[in-house]
Amino acid sequence: MVTNSSLKNTLLELDWHWQGHKIRYTVAGEGKPLLLIHGFGASIGHWQKNIPVLAGAGYQVFALDLLGFGGSDKAPLNYTLELWESQITDFWTEFINQPTVFVGNSIGALLALMVVTNHPAIAAGGVLINCAGGLNHRPGDLNPILGLVMSGFAKLVSSPVTGNLIFNNIRRKSQIRRTLYQVYRDRRAVTDDLVEMLYQPSCDPGAQKVFASVLTAPAGKTPDELLPNLQRPLLVVWGEKDPWTPVAGAKIYQDLAASNADIEFQIIPNAGHCPHDENPEAVNAQIIQWLSNC
């Protein structure tokens, strides 16, 4: 993982203007296209250990910063999964325009699943890495007491009085590191550069309002609702020790893989929520092997 300054030395950083907003993206390699979609708070830098390897394996690899994150504008909008879905499909129309494998982590994986199931004509397949179940928790996901706590927290984050105070505490580098220690099994993967990659965009004007909007946004459709519409091959990769989206919650994918030859499920041992960054060698190998048969 690298900082934004060193990222410029390894990945080509480009800007695309979409609906009046600047979107940061990168592209590397030649061949069949892949589009990589990061998770909450991350950016194209989170794919630093994957893009060169996948491009070197004979693929044209695109990655973009979702609106509100990374080097993309922090626009004052109501953020939803559907907004980002439109951004991704419009990007595909502008730059790719041929069947593409959509690869995502966490919320990015849920977006990849949305694109593959809702827009099968543009998709050759999907790779889901520790797929989120929604943008936020649904009322039934939490016990009543925790639900009240989360509801109260969301109101405080959205408040013009307390929002900046809470956000500035959450985005402190020490707090970012503590959060990463929760979701990365191997603490050695939590580098200063990784912390910096997450911290820098939080300093941009409008970042606090993006955070508040995402935290209070609709959860969106569940994977259970999307998967019945699946018409393309799917590789599901899961970090075994993920505390945020535990592998036990991936049973729907495991069950489908047992009965559907077009769905493959792979566990990455001793990895957390972001195995593509924590154990890139294993994840890259799984993706390349699957792509060769896709």
N, C-alpha and C positions, 0 to 999 in steps of 0.2 A: 504494500500500500504506500502511496506517495502523497505528498501535499500537492495543492493546485499548482504551485510554481514548478515542481519537478515533473508533474504530470504533463506540462507543456513540452517537456523534453522527450516524452515517450509516446504520447498519444496526440494525434492531430486534433486540435480543438477548433470547432467551427460553430457558426451561429446561423440559425434559421429563424425567420420572423413568421410567427403563426398568430393569426388573429390579433395583430398589433403587439405581440409579446416576443421578446428574444428568447429563443430556446437554444441551449448548448447541446452539441452532439459531437460524435466522433465516428470515423469509419476507417477500417484497416483491412487489407487483404483483397483477394479476388476469388470469385467462385459463387456457389449458392449462398443466398443471403441469410444471415441471422440477425435478429434485433434483440438487444439485451435491455432489460427494464429493471432498474434498481428498486430497492425497498424504501420505506419511510425514512426521511432524513438523509438518505445517501445520495449518490451521484454516479456519473460514469467512472469516477475514480475507484469505486468499489469493485469494478471489473478489471482493474489493472493487471491482475494475475491471470486473467482468462483471455482477454482480447488478443494479445500477441500469439498465444498458443493456438487458439481457434483459427485465427487468421493464417497462421503458419501451417495449419492442417488442410488448407485449401478452401476456406470459406471467406466470404466478404462479410465482415462483422461491423454492424452498426450498434451504437449505444447512444441514448439520449438522456438528458436530465429532464425529468418531469417538471412541468410548470410549478413553480413554488419551491423548487429544490436545486441544489448544486449551483451551476452557473446560469441557470435559467432565471427569468424575471420572477420576482415575488409579488405577483399581481394581486390587488385587493379584490378577490373573487370568492364565491362560494365553491369550495373545492369538493369534488365528488369523483368517484371512480369513473363515472360516465364522461366527465370533463377530460380526464386523462386518456380514456379510451378513444375519444375523438382526436386528441392530440396525436396518439400513436397511429391511428388509421390514416390521418391526414399526412403524417410524416411518411408513412409507407407509400401513399399515392405520389408524394412529391419526389422521393428519392429512390424508391426500390421498385415498386410496380411489377413484382413477380412473386410467386408463392414463397413465403418466408417462414422460417422456424422462429417462433417467439420464445425467448428465454427470460425468465424472471425469478427474482428472489422476494419472498415475503409478500408484501402488497404488490410488488412487481410481478410475482408469479400469478397472483389472482387476476391482475390485468392481462397477463399473457393468456390465461385460461378464458377470460372474457372475449378477447380478440379471436382466439382460435374457435370458440364455440359460436360466437355471434357473427363472425365474418369468415366462414370457412373458405370462401373463394380466394382470400388473400393469404391463407395459411397453408404451409406444408406440414406443420406439426407444432408441438409445444414442449418446452422443458420447464417444469415447475420445481423450484428449489425451496423447500420449506414454505409451502404456499400458505398464505394467511387465509383465514375463514371469512374475513370481512375487513372493511376499512376501520371500523370500530366495533366494540362489543354491542350486541343486541340486548334489549332488556332481559330476555330469557336466558342469556349467557351467564349472568352473574346472580349471586344470591342477593336478596333484597337489600341487606345492609351495605354490601359492597357496591351495589347499583346506586344507592343514594350517595355514597362517598364519591364515586366517579362522576355522578351528575353534578354534585357540588363543586368538584374540582374543575369540571368543564366550564361552569359558570364563572369561577374565579379567573381562569385563564382567558376567558372572553371579555372580562370586565376591563374597561378603560382605566380603572383605578388600580387593580391588582394584576392585570395581565402581564405587563412588562416586568414587574417584580418577580413573578413566578417564572416567566420565560427566561429571564436573565439568570436565575438560579439553576434552572434545568440545563441551560446551555454552557455552564461553566465547564472548562476542560476536565476538572477533577470529577464532576458529576457524569460527564460523557464517558469517561474512563470506567467509572463504577458501573454504569449501565452496560457497557461492553463486556465487563467482567461477568455480568449475569448471563449474557447470551453467547459468549465465546467459551468453549470448553478449554481451549488452550490459551492461557493468558499471554503466552509469548507472541501470539498473533495480534494482540492489542498493542500496537506500536504508537509512538508519538505521531507518526505520519497519519495513521488511521484516525486518531483523535482530532488532529488538525483538519483532516478532510471533512469531518462532520461539523467541526466548529466554525470554520471560515464562512460558509454560507449563512450561518445563523446571525452573522454580523451585518448582513445586507439589510437595507431599508425594506420594511414590509415583512420580514421573516416572522416576527411575533404574530402578526395577523394571519399569516398562512398557517402557522402552528395551531392557533385557536380555531381557525376554520376547519382544518382537517380533524381536529379533536372532537368537534361537534357535528361532523358531517354524517350523513346516512351511512349505515354499514354496507349497503349494496346487497347484491345477490350472493348467496352462499355457493360454494363449489357443488353442493348437492343439487342445487337448482340449475347449475350450468352444465354439469357433466352429462345429463341425458341428451343434450344437443351435440355432444362431441362427435365429429366426423373425421377427425385427423389423428394421426399417431401422437402418443403422449409419453414422455419420459418424466417420471416423478422421482426426484432425489431428495433425501431427507437426512439432516444431521441427527444422529441417534440421541444426542444429549440436549436437544433444544428445549429450554424451559418455557418459551413463549408459545410455540406451536408443537407440543410434544408429539413424538412419533405415534403414540397411542391414538391421537386424533386423526391420523392419516389412514385409518382403517378402510375408509371408502375407496381410497386409491389402491390399497393392497387387495381388497376384494375384487375390484374391477380388473386389476392386473392378473388375478388368478383365473378369470373367465374370459378375458379379452386379449388376444395376441397383439393388438395395437397399443396396449398400455403396458409400460414397464415400470417397475418400482424398485428403487435401489436405496439402501441405507448406507450412509457414510459413518463408520464407527467413530466414537469419541469426538464428534463434532457438534457444534451448537447450531444456532439459527442461521448462520451465514457460512455454510461449509465451502462455498465457492471461493471465499477469501481465507478461511481458516485452514482448509486442506485442498488447495486448488489442484494439486496433482491428481488426486482421486476424482474430483468432480470433472475436471477437464477430460480425463481418460474416459469416464462414463459417457459424457456428452459426445465425444468424438466417435466412440464405439457405436453408440446408438445412431448417430447421424449416418454412419456408413451403411446402416441397414434400413434407414428411414425412407 
